[in-house]
Amino acid sequence: MTAKTRSRAPFAAAVLIAVVAVAALTAVLRPGGADTAEPRVSQAYVPQPASPDVAAAYFTVTNTGGRPDTLKAVSSDVSGMTMMHRTTANTMEAVPSLTVPAHGKLVFSPGGYHVMIESPVRGLRQGDRVRLTLTFERAGRITVDAPVMPIGYRPGGAATP
């Protein structure tokens, strides 16, 4: 080994260590990594309400990140009073916030969690859209447009009688 080759060895080792360190940090901090919450909202819809005074919204929140996130509120463009609720047995209660687990889901569906839209400012008919804004503790705001579907609509084609 020549003197010139020996002087390059420490430099090559330092470069290799730096590359490994950057790769490790990128793996931890990239979306879906250990330090992030990555909520995504899908399957949002509002069944056409049977009464003009109240409507419900349903959707699924999927967190692909490595940390849980908290859904703190849901608002809509058709009402100043929109609240998250939980149905258990024959009762319905307001829920101030809900946790979306890391690498998990939070499902809003008939008979479970749902969003109550009180006194919509306009009639909601099939084909309309309702803009929902979900506010998360970590991820901030996510806005989705939920189509108004027929009365009794259920994802996957199942409808209630």
N, C-alpha and C positions, 0 to 999 in steps of 0.2 A: 504494500500500500504506500502510495506516495504521500508527501506532506500535504499536497493540495487536496487529495481525496479525503484525508483525515480531517481537514478543516471544514469540509462540506458536511460531514456526518452529523455534527450537532445541529446545524441549520436544517437539514432534512428531518431530523427527529422533532425539532420544534414545529416545523410546518405540519408534520403528521399529527402531532398532539393538538394543534390549533384546528385542523380539519375535523378531527374526532370530536372536539369540544363543541364546535359549531353544529355538527350533525346531531349531537345529543341534545343541545338546547333547542334546535329546530323541532325535534321529535316531541319534546315536552310542551313547547309553546305554540305549536301549530294548531289550527282549528281541530277540535276533537281531542286535543291533548289533555294532559292532567290538570292544567290550570285554567281551562275554559269551560264555559257553559254555552252550548250551541243549540238553542231551541229553534225548531222549524214548525210551522203551522200548516196542517193539511186537512183535507176533507171538510172544510168549513161550509156550513149551509144553514139556512133558516127555513123551516117548514112554513108554508103560508098559514098565517094565524087564522083560527076559527073565529076569534074575537078581535075587533080593531084596537082593543085596549092593551093587549100584551102579546109579545112574540117570544120565541126561544131561539137561541143560536147554539150550534153544536160544532165541534171540531176536535182534532187530535193535535197535541203538542208532542213532538219527539225531540229529545235532547241527545244529540250525538256527542256532546262534550263530556269531559272527564269530571265535571263538577255539577252539582245540582243547581237549579235556578228556581226562583220563586215568582209565580205569576201573582202580581199584586193587584191588578185591575184589568177590566175589559170595558171599553167604551164603544159607542156606535155613532154613526152619522145620522141616525133616525130618531134618537132619543137622548135626552139629558140624564135619564135615569136607567142605567144598565148595571146589573149586579150578577155576581157569580152565586150560584145556589147548588145545594146538594139535596137530592131526594133520597130519603131512607124510609122504607116501609110506606106509610101513607102521609109522611110529613115532608115539608120542604123548608130548608133553613139557609139563610145567607151565609156565605163563606168569605171571610176577609182576604184570604190568600191561599194559594195551593203550591206545593212543591213539585217540581218536575225533576225526578231523580236523574243522576248522571247515567248516561247510556240507557235511558228509560223513556216511558210515555206517560202522558196524562190525557185521558180520553173524556171528552164531554159528549154524552150520549143520552137519549131518552131514558128516564128512570134512574139516572145517576147525576153526575155533575152537568150543569147547563148554565147558560147565560140568559137571564130574564131581561127582556127589552120592554120597559114599561112605557105606556102611552106614546107609541110611535107618532111622529109628526106627519106622517103620510101613510096611506093604506099600503100594505105590502102584498103584492100579487106575484104569482109565479112568473119568473123571468126577470124580476127586479133584482137588484144587488144591494146588499147592506155592507157598508165598510165597517169592519171591526178593528179596533186598535188594542192590542194586548200589551200591557206594560209589565216587564220583568225586572227583577231586582238587579241582575247582572247584565243581561243582554239589552236592556232598554226597551224601546217600543218596536213592535212588529205589526204592520197593518196588512190585512187581508180583505178581499172582497168575497163575501159569502152570497151565493145565489139563493134566491127565494125559490124553494122547491114546492111541489104539490103537498097538500095536507096529507099527513100520514107517511111521507117519504122517509125511507131508511136507506143508508148506503148499502150497496150490494143488491138493490132491487126489492128488498122486503118492505112491505108497507103494513101498517096496522089496519085492522078492520074498521 
